[in-house]
Amino acid sequence: MRMAEQLGAALAGALGVPAQAMTSIAGGDVNLAWSVRLADSREIFVKSNPRAPAGMFAAEAHGLAWLAEAGALRLPRVLAVGDDPAFLALEMLRPGRRVADFDARLGRGLAVLHRAGAPGFGLDRDNFIATLPQRNRGVATSWASFYAAERLVPQVRLAIDRGRGPAGWGAAFEALHARLPALAGEAEPPARLHGDLWWGNLCVDEAGLPALIDPAVYGGHREVDLAMLALFGPVSDALLGGYGEIYPLAAGWRERVALWQLYPLLVHVNLFGGSYVEAVTAILRRHV
């Protein structure tokens, strides 16, 4: 049976409604994406991946629900999750024209999301960032210790083991870890993070308002989400102003942006290699 037929049968079993039409659409770099017309006339969004690690889509569904609890920004409603074949069925978000104050609304929404907080650094379960495992359950007494042990160390080891990162990274990151408590700024309570917040994971809904997709959630430093946004595009003054209305950023946050960008850059090293290696090395040179 072809993949589309298998997926259609799995969706019908999970939703109790046959899939009448399935159209492959442009998705991300990791999963296949589908627009599915159901027999009850609903159109839904489905992502699938025949090589998805076990539990990847279930972890994403949990992350969407965890973020939605904050009532801060629009997230697509989860309709079904399946393992064979692996899929995640979501409410379809239909893009509208951005409202005039879109960036300010996004900033305020992110501030509300972050202030909703988390019980601690990490999460009560491990999950994924793209297809890579993301450890969340280590015991950490501070953000600096969590960031070093559960974010940087696993990705650095993977990069070196795969031959994508230079062996010299081992000593350089050890030196950075020793300096992180001094570099990380004043202690803050754990924020409720999207965890993979780049512009490709930000949508516009039918009302022209911001919506978030594809999270890699955990409790962490709130500056991380903003740093990830800044990695692949400019963060406007309007966004930062909206954020500051709700939850003003701590002094020195701009100097810490590159530190928090190390994690997504290492993830990109392990997924894609290439110029991301040089970007990581450049940040290390500035901080070690």
C-alpha positions as CSV (number, residue, x, y, z in Angstrom):
1,M,0.0,0.0,0.0
2,R,1.3,3.4,-0.9
3,M,2.2,5.9,1.8
4,A,-0.8,8.2,1.0
5,E,-3.2,5.2,1.2
6,Q,-1.7,4.0,4.5
7,L,-1.9,7.5,5.9
8,G,-5.5,7.9,4.7
9,A,-6.5,4.6,6.3
10,A,-4.8,5.6,9.6
11,L,-6.5,9.0,9.7
12,A,-9.9,7.4,9.1
13,G,-9.3,5.1,12.0
14,A,-8.1,7.8,14.3
15,L,-10.7,10.4,13.4
16,G,-13.7,8.2,12.6
17,V,-14.2,10.0,9.3
18,P,-12.8,8.9,5.9
19,A,-10.3,11.0,4.1
20,Q,-11.7,12.0,0.7
21,A,-8.7,13.8,-0.8
22,M,-5.1,14.2,0.2
23,T,-2.8,16.8,-1.3
24,S,0.9,17.0,-0.7
25,I,1.9,20.6,0.2
26,A,5.1,22.4,1.0
27,G,6.3,21.7,4.5
28,G,9.5,22.0,6.5
29,D,12.9,20.4,6.1
30,V,12.0,17.4,8.2
31,N,8.5,16.1,7.6
32,L,6.0,15.5,4.8
33,A,3.0,17.8,4.8
34,W,-0.5,17.2,3.6
35,S,-3.8,19.0,3.2
36,V,-6.5,16.5,3.8
37,R,-10.2,16.9,2.9
38,L,-12.4,14.7,5.2
39,A,-15.8,13.3,4.3
40,D,-17.5,15.7,6.7
41,S,-16.1,18.6,4.6
42,R,-13.4,19.6,7.1
43,E,-9.9,20.4,5.7
44,I,-7.1,19.5,8.1
45,F,-3.3,19.7,8.2
46,V,-1.3,16.5,8.6
47,K,2.4,15.9,8.9
48,S,4.0,12.5,8.5
49,N,7.4,11.0,8.5
50,P,8.2,7.4,7.7
51,R,11.5,7.7,9.5
52,A,10.2,9.6,12.6
53,P,11.8,8.4,15.9
54,A,9.3,6.7,18.1
55,G,7.2,9.2,20.1
56,M,8.2,12.2,18.1
57,F,4.7,13.3,17.1
58,A,3.3,12.5,20.5
59,A,5.9,14.7,22.0
60,E,4.9,17.6,19.7
61,A,1.3,17.1,20.5
62,H,2.1,17.3,24.2
63,G,4.1,20.5,23.5
64,L,1.3,22.2,21.7
65,A,-1.1,21.4,24.6
66,W,1.4,22.7,27.2
67,L,1.9,26.0,25.4
68,A,-1.9,26.4,24.8
69,E,-2.4,26.2,28.6
70,A,-0.9,29.6,28.9
71,G,-3.7,31.2,26.7
72,A,-1.1,33.5,25.2
73,L,-1.0,32.8,21.5
74,R,-2.9,30.8,18.9
75,L,-1.8,27.2,18.5
76,P,-3.3,24.6,16.1
77,R,-5.6,22.2,17.9
78,V,-4.4,18.6,17.9
79,L,-6.9,16.2,16.2
80,A,-5.0,12.9,16.2
81,V,-1.6,11.3,16.6
82,G,-0.5,8.0,15.0
83,D,2.5,5.7,15.1
84,D,2.1,3.3,12.1
85,P,2.5,5.3,9.9
86,A,3.8,8.1,12.1
87,F,1.6,11.2,11.7
88,L,0.2,14.3,13.5
89,A,-3.2,15.7,12.4
90,L,-3.9,19.3,13.3
91,E,-6.4,22.0,12.8
92,M,-5.7,23.8,9.5
93,L,-4.6,27.4,10.0
94,R,-5.6,29.5,7.0
95,P,-3.3,32.6,6.7
96,G,-4.9,36.0,6.6
97,R,-3.5,39.5,6.2
98,R,-1.3,40.5,9.2
99,V,-2.9,43.0,11.5
100,A,-1.1,46.4,11.6
101,D,0.3,45.7,15.1
102,F,1.2,42.1,14.4
103,D,4.7,42.4,15.8
104,A,3.6,44.1,19.0
105,R,0.9,41.5,19.5
106,L,3.5,38.7,19.0
107,G,5.8,40.4,21.6
108,R,3.0,40.6,24.2
109,G,1.9,37.1,23.5
110,L,5.4,35.7,24.0
111,A,5.8,37.7,27.2
112,V,2.5,36.1,28.5
113,L,3.7,32.7,27.4
114,H,7.0,33.0,29.2
115,R,5.4,34.4,32.3
116,A,3.2,31.4,32.5
117,G,6.4,29.6,33.7
118,A,7.4,26.0,34.2
119,P,7.9,23.9,37.3
120,G,11.6,23.8,36.7
121,F,14.3,23.8,34.1
122,G,13.4,21.1,31.6
123,L,10.2,19.1,31.5
124,D,8.7,16.0,33.0
125,R,9.5,14.1,29.8
126,D,12.1,14.1,27.0
127,N,11.1,15.2,23.6
128,F,12.7,16.3,20.3
129,I,14.0,19.3,18.4
130,A,13.4,18.4,14.7
131,T,14.3,14.7,14.7
132,L,17.1,15.0,17.3
133,P,16.4,13.8,20.9
134,Q,16.1,16.6,23.4
135,R,16.9,15.7,27.0
136,N,14.8,17.5,29.6
137,R,14.9,15.5,32.8
138,G,18.3,16.1,34.2
139,V,18.5,17.6,37.7
140,A,19.7,21.2,37.4
141,T,20.0,23.8,40.2
142,S,20.4,26.7,37.7
143,W,19.7,27.7,34.1
144,A,23.5,27.7,33.4
145,S,23.9,24.1,34.6
146,F,20.8,22.9,32.7
147,Y,21.9,24.7,29.5
148,A,25.4,23.2,29.7
149,A,24.4,19.7,30.6
150,E,21.2,19.1,28.8
151,R,21.5,21.4,25.7
152,L,25.1,22.0,24.8
153,V,26.8,18.7,25.9
154,P,24.6,16.3,24.0
155,Q,24.8,18.3,20.7
156,V,28.6,18.8,21.0
157,R,29.2,15.1,21.6
158,L,26.9,14.2,18.7
159,A,28.6,16.6,16.4
160,I,32.1,15.3,17.3
161,D,31.0,11.7,17.1
162,R,29.6,12.3,13.6
163,G,32.7,14.1,12.4
164,R,30.7,17.3,11.8
165,G,32.3,19.3,14.7
166,P,36.1,19.6,15.3
167,A,37.6,17.6,18.1
168,G,38.8,20.9,19.6
169,W,35.2,21.8,20.5
170,G,35.4,19.5,23.5
171,A,37.9,21.6,25.4
172,A,36.4,24.9,24.1
173,F,32.9,24.0,25.4
174,E,34.3,22.8,28.7
175,A,35.9,26.2,29.1
176,L,32.6,27.9,28.2
177,H,30.7,25.8,30.7
178,A,32.9,27.0,33.5
179,R,32.1,30.6,32.5
180,L,28.4,30.2,31.9
181,P,27.3,31.1,35.5
182,A,29.0,34.5,35.1
183,L,27.7,35.0,31.6
184,A,24.1,33.9,32.0
185,G,22.9,37.1,33.8
186,E,20.8,37.4,36.9
187,A,18.8,34.3,38.0
188,E,15.2,34.2,36.6
189,P,12.4,31.7,37.1
190,P,12.0,29.1,34.4
191,A,9.9,30.4,31.5
192,R,7.5,28.3,29.4
193,L,9.5,28.1,26.1
194,H,8.4,27.2,22.6
195,G,12.0,26.0,22.2
196,D,12.3,26.1,18.4
197,L,11.0,29.6,17.7
198,W,12.3,30.6,14.4
199,W,10.3,32.5,11.8
200,G,9.3,29.3,10.0
201,N,7.5,28.2,13.1
202,L,5.5,31.4,13.3
203,C,2.2,31.6,11.3
204,V,-0.5,34.1,10.6
205,D,-4.0,32.9,11.3
206,E,-7.2,33.8,9.5
207,A,-7.7,36.8,11.7
208,G,-4.2,38.1,10.9
209,L,-2.9,37.3,14.4
210,P,0.3,35.4,15.3
211,A,0.2,31.6,15.8
212,L,2.9,29.2,16.8
213,I,3.6,25.7,15.4
214,D,6.3,23.0,15.7
215,P,7.4,23.4,19.3
216,A,10.3,21.7,21.2
217,V,9.0,22.8,24.6
218,Y,10.7,23.0,28.0
219,G,11.2,25.3,31.0
220,G,14.2,27.5,30.3
221,H,15.5,31.1,30.1
222,R,13.0,33.3,28.3
223,E,15.8,35.0,26.3
224,V,16.2,31.7,24.4
225,D,13.1,32.1,22.3
226,L,14.0,35.7,21.4
227,A,17.5,34.7,20.5
228,M,16.3,31.9,18.2
229,L,14.0,34.4,16.5
230,A,17.0,36.7,15.9
231,L,19.1,33.9,14.5
232,F,17.2,33.7,11.2
233,G,15.7,37.2,10.8
234,P,15.4,40.6,12.5
235,V,13.4,41.0,15.6
236,S,11.6,44.4,15.3
237,D,11.5,47.2,17.8
238,A,7.7,46.8,17.8
239,L,8.0,43.1,18.9
240,L,10.5,44.0,21.7
241,G,8.4,46.9,22.8
242,G,5.3,44.7,23.0
243,Y,7.3,42.1,25.0
244,G,8.6,44.8,27.3
245,E,5.1,46.1,28.1
246,I,4.4,42.7,29.8
247,Y,7.7,41.4,30.9
248,P,10.7,43.7,30.6
249,L,14.0,42.1,29.7
250,A,16.8,42.1,32.1
251,A,19.9,44.3,31.7
252,G,22.5,42.9,29.4
253,W,20.2,40.6,27.4
254,R,21.6,41.7,24.1
255,E,25.1,40.5,25.1
256,R,23.7,37.0,25.8
257,V,21.9,36.5,22.5
258,A,24.8,34.6,20.9
259,L,25.2,32.3,23.9
260,W,21.6,31.1,23.5
261,Q,22.0,30.8,19.8
262,L,24.7,28.1,20.3
263,Y,22.1,25.4,20.9
264,P,20.0,25.9,17.7
265,L,23.3,26.3,15.8
266,L,24.6,23.0,17.1
267,V,21.3,21.4,16.2
268,H,21.7,22.7,12.7
269,V,25.3,21.4,12.6
270,N,24.0,17.9,13.4
271,L,21.1,18.1,10.9
272,F,22.8,19.9,8.0
273,G,26.5,20.6,8.7
274,G,28.0,23.3,6.4
275,S,28.4,26.9,7.5
276,Y,26.8,26.3,10.9
277,V,30.2,24.9,12.1
278,E,31.9,28.2,11.5
279,A,29.1,30.1,13.2
280,V,29.5,28.0,16.4
281,T,33.2,28.4,16.3
282,A,32.9,32.2,16.0
283,I,30.7,32.4,19.1
284,L,33.1,30.2,21.0
285,R,36.0,32.5,20.1
286,R,34.1,35.5,21.5
287,H,33.2,33.9,24.9
288,V,36.1,31.5,25.8
